[in-house]
Amino acid sequence: MADKKTETNPQIKFTEEELKSLKDLQAKYQQITLALGNLAVSKINLDNRESNLKQTLADTRTEEAKLAEDLNKKYGRGSLNVDTGEFTPIEETQTSSEESK
């Protein structure tokens, strides 16, 4: 019986072109993996940014409602021309007739 060390399969060498093709594929996989990782991080950052903007929007709406309430208490109901700063109060008779419509 022959010794197991002498019964090895002969080694086959790939050509330089074949090795280059395999290495190029490995490099492509690494680039794709890196790009996917970068994309995932970008999505996380974008989700965080969206969440922050939604919170800012909600805070702004709350601030707007509070300001409108304060101004209505001070001046009553009416309309404001923000360009001129002129406020035109709505007369109570108009308000009552509009509410009954």
Order of alpha helices (4+ residues) and beta strands (2+ residues): alpha-beta-beta-alpha
